[in-house]
């Protein structure tokens, strides 16, 4: 599959339309992985802010122009993230380990603005399952666990992604689970 075709079909993955060729391309393309992450954030934000049912929401997403708006928002988020990451801020780092104690990831947190905390997540040696997506979760002592975002790993089990979290929480714990199996924890802090 060519990159341009995959790029235009990324929203299909948000609607659980699994296509082996598309998943294969995305698993090896950092640019498509970043775009899929940004589209996922926009989709999640739209779902959280819309009180309508899922069926109505899906039909609205198919309307012309919605994906153009989502792409614009995703581009704006990418620019904002780049600006935030270029600032020299102090934070702390946590190591994610498997149940056997093997370090497989590092989560570095820093203040991005008054309302957000930036999380730079880097992983190495996660299980490689072609086209498989992982979910990064975060928790604190006062709130319910929160799904931070989804990501895929390359052929070596590695990835590098950035997420924003609300600064209103005291994030103390992170864990990785397989998509669709929140209880199947792959690694945790």
N, C-alpha and C positions, 0 to 999 in steps of 0.2 A: 504494500500500500504506500502511495506517495504521501509525503508530509502534508501537502496542501489539502488532499482529500481527507486525511486523518484530522487535520485542524478543523475543517468544517463539520466533521461528524462527532467531535468531542461531546457536544450536548447529549448525544444518544446514550453515552455511558451514564449520565445523570438520571436517565429514565429506565435504567436496568435493561437496556438493549445491548446485551453482550455480543460482540462480534470478534471472533478470534483474530482476524487480520488487524482490526483496529486496536485491540488490546496488546497484540504483539508489537505494533508500532509504538504505542504509548509507553510500554514497559522499557523501551530503549531510547526514548526521546525526552531529554530534560525539558525542552521547550514545551512540548505537549503536556508533560506532567505538571509543569507550573500553570499552564493555562487551564487544565482540568481542575487543579486545586482552586484557582480563582473563580472559575465558573461554579464549582461546588459551593464555595462560600457565598456567592451571590444567590444561588438557588436556595441555600439554607436560610439566608436572611429574608428572602422573599417569602419562603414558606412560613417562617416564624412570625412575620408581620401581617400575613394575610389570614383572616379568621375563617375563610371559606373552606369547603371540603376539598379533599384531594382531587376528585374528578374535575371540579371546576377549575382548580389550580392548573392541572395538566392541560386543559383546553386553552387556558390563558397563555401558557408558555408556548403553545404552538402558534399563537397570533403573530403576524409579521411585525417586526420591529422589537419584539421583546428580547430576542437574542442580541440584537444590535445594542440595546440598552445595557444588557448584561455584559457584553464585551467591553463597552465603554466604561462601565463600573469596574470591571476586572482590570482594565488598563490603568484606571485611576488608582486602584488599590496597589497595583504593581509599582507605579511611580511613587506613591506614598511610602510603600515598604522600602523601596530603594533609598529614599531620602532618610528614612528612619535608620536603616542599617548603616548609612554612611556617617551618622553621628557617633561620637565616642561616648558611650554611656557605660556605667558600671553595673554589674549584675552578678548573678551567681550561676554556677553550673551544676547539673546533676547527671549522674551516670545511670543509664538503664541497663539492667543485667537480666539474663535468663534465670530460670529457677536453679540452674546449676552454678550460678555465679559468674558466668561468662559475660564480660561487658560487650554490648552490641550497639549502644547508642549513647549520645550525649545531648542534653537539652540545656542550652545556655539562655538564660532569661536576662532581659535588660529593660529598663523603662523606655517606652517610645514616646508617650505623651501623657497628659494628665489622666486620660481615661483608659489607656491601653498599656499592656506589657508585651514586649516582643519576645518571641521564643524562636531561637534558631536550633533546629533539630537536625543532627547528623547521625546516621546509622551505618554500621558495617557488619556484615556477617549475619543478617537476618535470613530466615528461611526463604529460599527462592522457589516460587511456584509460579510458573508462567501465567501472566495476566492477573496475578493475585494482588488484592489491595489490602492494606492494613489500616487500622484506625488508631489514632493517638488520643488517649483520654487524659484528663487532668482532674485532680481533686484537691479539696482543702477540708479543713475540719468543720466548717459551718454550712457548706452548701452541697447540693447533690453533685455527683460526678458530671463532668461536661465533656462532650465529644469535641476535641480540638480541631481535628481534620483528618482527612484520608490521604494516603500516599501509597505509591508503588515503589518497589526497589528495582535496581538494575540487575544484571546477570550475576554480579558478585554479592548481592544482598545488601547493597549500599544505597543511600539516598541523602539528599541535603534539601531540606524544606524550611520555610519560615511561616510562622503563624502569629496572629495577634490574639491576646486574651484580655478579658476585662481586668483592669487594675484594682477593682473593688474586692477581689478575692486574694487570699494569701495562699498561692499555689504551693503545695507541699509535696505532691505526689503525681507522677506521670506513669502511664503504662500503655503498652501496645497490645492490641488484640486483633484477631483476624476479623475482617468485615463479615457481618452477619452472625458472629459468635462472640459477643462482648465478654463472655465468661472465659473464653479460650485465650488467656493471657500469654503472650509470647515473651515479654520482658517488662520489667518495672523498675522504678527507682527504689 
